[in-house]
Amino acid sequence: MMRGRRLGSAELSVYVVLDPDLCAGRGLVETALAAARGGATMIQLRDKADAARRRASAFALRAALAGSGALFVVNDDAALAAEVGADGLHVGQDDMAPAQARALIGPQMLLGLSVETEAAARAADPALVDHVGAGPVFATPTKPDHRPPVGFDGLARLVAASRTPAVAIGGLNARHAPDAARAGCAGLAVVSAVCAAPDPEAAARALAEAWCAARRQAGRASA
């Protein structure tokens, strides 16, 4: 299956997932722009509660993030991702099959997939899926229905099983960057660490700096 991917390989190092409730005080757009200024490379809208709000938010975020350097991703809603011209779609194991998602979004949009088991990580087909979100590393209240946390040892097993780049997710913040880098991840995905921060720009910058330092350290260790 040949796919002339418009975006090529995405920079996954600082992946911010927007939670409408956590961002309510500041607003999704302002939080996203602050995160982008701080160095966020991917910004995902995750709103499963309100379709009308999700659609309005997606169009506002798409317009605001144009030219920011951060890619915009829609969670779960393939039709909306295509309608708004998002850079990517992210689906979970219970949302829709990757083949169905790829058929709906076409060959050029990035597709991410949540994986919580080694079997799911191995099954992520790189002909369809560009990267996986691996975890949860720790328990997190932002997704109360998640599977049991895997910890960093389990994260390393998920990464090793995956044929695509993996982003660590689940209760993470900047101090976890070294462990995620050692596990072989391509980046950190966070929700509360940015959305609930007093200063989302500073929080994203701290994540970006911690990730760069962790990757350098991991590179020296493997040399």
CORDAKA-V671877 format. One record per pair of residues at least 4 apart in sequence whose C-alpha atoms are under 7 Angstrom apart, sorted by the first residue. I is the first residue (numbers start at 0). J is the second residue. Records with the same first field share a line. If there is no record, write none. Layout:
BEGIN
I=J  J
END
This chain:
BEGIN
0=126
2=106  107
3=106  107
4=106  107  108
5=107
10=40
11=40  41  185  186
12=40  185  186  187  210
13=39  40  41  186  187  188  206  207
14=39  40  41  42  187  188  189
15=39  41  42  43  188  189  190
16=42  43  44  45  188  189  190
17=27  43  44  45  190  194
18=22  45  46  190  194
19=23  27  46
21=194  195
22=26  27  30  194  195
25=29  30
26=30
27=31
28=32  60  63
29=33
30=34  194  199
31=35  42
32=36  64
33=37  199  200
34=38  39  199  200  203
35=39  40  67  69
36=200
37=200  201  203  204
38=203  204  207
39=69  203
40=68  69  70
41=69  70  71
42=69  70  71  72
43=71  72  73  74
44=72  73  74
45=73  74
46=53
49=53
50=54
51=55
52=56
53=57
54=58  79
55=59
56=60
57=61  83
58=62  83
59=63
60=64
61=65  71  85
64=69
70=86
71=85  86  87
72=85  86  87  88  89
73=80  85  87  88  89
74=88  89  90
75=88  89  90  94
76=80
77=81  88  100  103  104
78=82
79=83
80=84  85  88
81=85  104
86=108  109
87=108  109  110
88=109  110  111
89=110  111  112
90=94  95  111  112  113
91=112  113
92=113
95=99  100
96=100
97=101  127  128
98=102  127
99=103
100=104
101=105  106  127
104=108
109=129
110=128  129  130
111=128  129  130  131  132
112=128  130  131  132
113=131  132  133
114=119  120  131  132  133  134
115=119  133  134  135  146
116=120  157
117=121  156  157  160
118=122
119=123
120=157  160  161
121=160  161  162
123=128  161
124=128
125=129  162  163
129=163
130=163  164  165
131=163  164  165  166
132=165  166  167  168
133=154  157  165  166  167  168
134=148  149  154  167  168  169
135=148  149  168  169
136=148  149  150  151  154  168  169  170
137=148  149  150  169  170
138=148  169  170
139=143  169  170
149=153  154
150=154
151=155  178  182
152=156
153=157
154=158  182
155=159  182  183
156=160
157=161
158=165  183  184
164=184  185
165=184  185
166=184  185  186  187  188
167=179  184  186  187  188
168=187  188  189
171=175  189
172=189  192
173=205  206  209
175=179
176=180  209  210  213
177=181  213
178=182
179=183  184
180=184  213  214  217
181=217
189=193
190=194
191=195
192=196  202
193=199  202  203
194=199
196=202
198=202
199=203
200=204
201=205
202=206
203=207
204=208
205=209
206=210
207=211
208=212
209=213
210=214
211=215
212=216
213=217
214=218
215=219
216=220
217=221
218=222
END
